[in-house]
Amino acid sequence: MKIQVDGGVNRWMIAVLATVAVIALSGCGGSNKSTGPSSGSASVDEDVATSIASDLGEDNGGLADQVNDLTALARPSGLQGAPGFATPQGVSASTPTYDPGSGAWQWGFTREFSSNNGAYFAHVSRTYQWRFLKSSGQPQIAYIVGHDTAYSIEFAVLNGSGRHRTPHLSQTLTGLTCNLVATGTNTSTITVNGTCSRAALDTIFTHNAVRTLDHGTQLTLTDVQCQRDAAGELWQSVSGTITGTFSANITFSSGDAYDEKTVNRDINISLGNGEAVIHFGGHIWNAGLRHGDLQ
């Protein structure tokens, strides 16, 4: 038997059936939603940006700290005369050694930094190696020898370890190497090019959840410039571009809920006015170079 209905009733029945179908599908999906911390791309990207920003900070032993120490070499007072070395709560260092065959200096040290309110803390250990080079590319023993001022400096971080804390995360550094070259060290503006590799374990506490990022960051500096006489405030004068990659195994936990995710991001960073503008995944994040915090 065939039932006839007019067009208006037919359209009404179709609309009702469609609504019922949407509700049914929504109900099915809801039963599988995680009650734990969000591991969606937006939340993950914010965690990644927080970790990258921390890798760049000057006061916590990040990349800006290495560039600052390189800049300090291009002053008659040298590294130990830089404000960053004079003010920490604790400093211990070996005696710098010089190899006349290669023209390279090597120095190991440990130092700490803590803000007045205790919100920021860092304990870092590093082994540096550097060479002062004449305009001919030949090494000389010091930044200034007689009337000769070094035109460039080769600077390497042979190894590094330590830990630091900010209001947003705590980090244990598990590996650090850098190979940088500073040119124009006989002028007021120094240009730095090279690479840095950093491995660390970050713990971030947000939204009643704990996120742990076991990550590696590979960075390439392209024409990063800073003022030779920045008086320890390099984070305010640095400019240039950094590109690289960030890879991490991330765990999310909240109460009994737990989740894991592996992420890989291609990153582009623009430096200027005391900030790092971090680009990846179609997002833009601003970070301060002094403490390495997102802004």
C-alpha positions in Angstrom: 0.0 0.0 0.0 1.4 3.4 -0.9 0.8 6.4 1.4 0.6 9.8 -0.1 1.7 12.9 1.8 1.8 16.5 0.7 5.1 18.3 0.2 5.0 20.3 3.4 4.5 17.3 5.7 7.2 15.4 3.8 9.7 18.2 4.4 8.8 18.4 8.0 9.4 14.6 8.5 12.8 14.9 6.8 13.8 17.7 9.1 12.8 15.7 12.2 14.6 12.6 11.0 17.8 14.6 10.3 17.7 16.2 13.8 17.3 12.8 15.4 20.2 11.5 13.4 22.5 14.3 14.5 21.5 13.8 18.2 22.2 10.1 17.9 25.6 10.6 16.3 26.5 13.2 19.0 25.6 10.8 21.7 27.7 8.0 20.3 30.7 10.3 20.0 30.3 11.6 23.5 30.7 8.2 25.1 34.3 8.1 23.8 35.4 11.5 24.8 38.5 11.6 27.1 37.9 13.0 30.6 41.6 13.6 31.0 43.7 16.6 30.0 43.2 18.0 26.5 45.8 16.7 24.0 44.3 18.6 21.1 46.5 20.4 18.7 45.9 23.9 20.2 46.9 22.7 23.7 49.9 20.8 22.4 51.1 23.8 20.3 50.9 26.0 23.4 53.0 23.6 25.4 55.5 23.4 22.5 55.7 27.2 22.3 56.3 27.4 26.1 59.1 24.9 25.8 60.7 26.7 22.8 60.5 30.0 24.6 62.2 28.5 27.6 65.1 27.2 25.4 65.7 30.8 24.3 65.9 32.7 27.6 69.0 34.5 28.8 68.6 34.2 32.5 67.9 30.5 32.4 70.9 29.4 30.4 69.1 29.3 27.0 70.3 30.4 23.6 70.4 34.1 24.4 72.7 33.2 27.3 75.2 31.5 25.0 75.1 34.5 22.6 75.6 36.8 25.5 78.6 34.9 26.6 80.0 35.0 23.1 79.5 38.7 23.0 81.3 39.1 26.4 84.4 37.6 24.7 84.5 40.5 22.4 85.3 42.9 25.3 88.7 43.5 26.9 87.2 42.3 30.3 86.3 38.9 28.8 83.8 36.4 30.1 84.5 36.7 33.8 84.1 40.5 33.6 80.6 40.3 32.2 77.8 41.2 34.5 76.2 37.8 34.0 79.2 36.3 35.7 79.6 38.8 38.5 76.0 38.7 39.9 74.9 35.0 40.3 74.5 33.6 43.8 77.1 30.9 43.1 79.9 30.5 40.6 82.6 27.8 40.4 84.9 27.5 37.5 88.1 25.8 36.3 91.1 27.7 35.2 90.9 28.5 31.5 93.4 26.5 29.4 95.0 27.6 26.2 96.3 25.3 23.4 99.0 27.2 21.5 98.9 24.6 18.7 95.2 25.2 17.8 94.9 28.7 19.3 91.8 27.5 21.3 90.8 28.3 24.8 88.7 25.9 26.9 86.8 26.6 30.1 84.3 24.8 32.3 82.1 26.5 34.9 78.9 26.2 37.0 76.7 29.2 38.0 73.3 29.9 39.4 70.7 32.7 38.9 67.7 33.4 41.1 65.2 36.3 40.9 64.4 38.4 44.0 60.9 36.9 44.3 62.1 33.3 43.7 59.9 32.8 40.7 62.9 32.2 38.4 65.9 29.9 39.2 68.6 28.4 37.1 71.6 26.2 37.8 73.8 25.7 34.7 77.1 23.9 33.9 78.9 24.5 30.7 82.2 23.7 28.9 83.1 26.4 26.4 85.8 26.5 23.7 86.7 29.5 21.6 89.3 31.0 19.3 90.1 34.7 18.6 90.9 35.2 14.9 92.7 37.9 13.1 91.4 39.4 9.8 93.6 36.8 8.0 91.8 34.0 9.8 94.8 33.1 11.9 94.3 32.7 15.7 95.6 35.1 18.3 95.8 34.5 22.1 93.4 37.2 23.2 90.7 39.6 22.0 93.3 42.4 21.8 97.0 41.6 21.2 99.0 44.8 20.9 97.3 46.8 18.1 95.4 43.8 16.8 91.8 43.3 17.7 90.1 40.0 16.8 87.9 40.3 13.7 86.0 37.2 14.5 85.5 34.6 17.2 84.8 30.9 16.9 82.7 29.7 19.9 81.6 26.2 20.8 79.6 24.8 23.7 81.1 21.3 24.1 78.6 20.1 26.6 76.0 21.5 29.0 73.7 20.4 31.8 71.6 22.0 34.5 68.0 22.8 35.5 65.9 25.9 35.6 62.4 26.9 36.8 60.0 29.6 35.8 56.4 30.2 36.9 55.2 28.1 34.0 57.6 25.1 33.8 60.6 23.4 35.2 63.3 22.0 33.0 66.1 19.5 33.3 68.7 20.0 30.6 70.2 16.7 29.4 72.3 17.8 26.5 73.7 21.0 24.9 76.1 21.6 22.0 76.6 24.8 19.9 78.9 25.8 17.1 78.8 29.6 16.5 80.9 32.1 14.6 80.8 35.8 15.5 82.0 38.3 12.9 82.5 42.0 13.2 83.9 41.6 16.7 86.1 44.6 16.1 83.0 46.8 15.5 80.1 47.9 17.7 77.7 45.3 16.1 78.5 41.6 16.2 76.9 39.1 13.7 76.4 35.5 14.9 75.8 32.5 12.6 75.8 28.8 13.5 73.9 26.0 15.1 72.8 24.8 18.5 71.3 21.5 19.7 69.5 21.2 23.0 67.8 18.2 24.7 65.7 18.6 27.8 62.8 17.3 29.9 60.2 19.9 30.6 57.3 19.7 33.1 54.4 22.1 32.6 51.6 22.5 35.1 48.4 23.9 33.5 44.6 23.5 33.8 44.8 21.0 36.7 47.0 18.8 34.5 50.7 17.9 34.2 52.4 17.8 30.8 55.9 16.4 30.3 57.9 17.1 27.2 61.0 15.0 26.5 62.2 17.1 23.6 65.1 18.0 21.3 65.5 21.4 19.7 67.7 22.0 16.7 68.4 25.7 15.9 70.2 27.5 13.1 71.1 31.1 13.6 71.2 33.3 10.5 72.7 36.8 10.8 71.7 37.2 14.5 73.1 40.7 15.5 73.7 42.2 18.9 75.6 45.2 20.3 79.1 44.4 21.5 78.8 46.8 24.5 75.3 45.7 25.5 76.5 45.6 29.1 74.9 42.3 29.8 71.5 43.3 28.5 71.9 41.5 25.1 68.2 40.3 25.2 67.3 44.0 24.5 69.6 44.5 21.5 69.5 41.1 19.7 67.9 40.8 16.3 67.9 38.3 13.4 66.4 35.0 12.4 66.5 31.4 13.8 65.1 28.4 12.0 65.0 24.8 13.2 63.0 21.8 14.4 61.4 20.8 17.7 60.6 17.1 18.4 59.1 15.8 21.6 57.4 12.9 23.3 54.6 14.5 25.3 52.7 12.9 28.2 49.5 14.3 29.6 48.1 13.4 33.0 45.3 14.6 35.2 44.0 12.4 38.1 43.6 8.9 36.7 43.6 10.1 33.1 46.7 9.7 30.9 47.6 10.3 27.3 50.7 10.4 25.1 51.6 12.2 21.9 54.6 12.6 19.6 55.1 15.9 17.9 57.4 17.4 15.3 57.4 21.0 14.4 59.3 23.1 11.9 59.9 26.5 13.6 60.9 30.0 12.5 61.9 32.6 15.1 62.3 36.4 14.6 64.3 38.3 17.2 64.0 42.0 18.0 63.1 44.5 20.7 63.9 42.0 23.5 61.4 39.4 22.1 61.3 36.2 20.1 58.4 35.9 17.7 57.9 32.1 17.3 56.1 30.8 14.2 55.0 27.2 13.6 51.9 25.3 12.6 50.2 28.4 11.4 50.4 30.0 14.9 52.5 32.9 16.2 53.7 33.2 19.8 55.6 36.0 21.5 58.2 35.3 24.1 60.5 37.5 26.2 64.2 36.8 25.7 65.2 37.7 29.3 63.3 35.0 31.1 62.1 32.8 28.2 58.4 33.2 29.0 55.5 33.4 26.6 53.9 36.9 26.7 
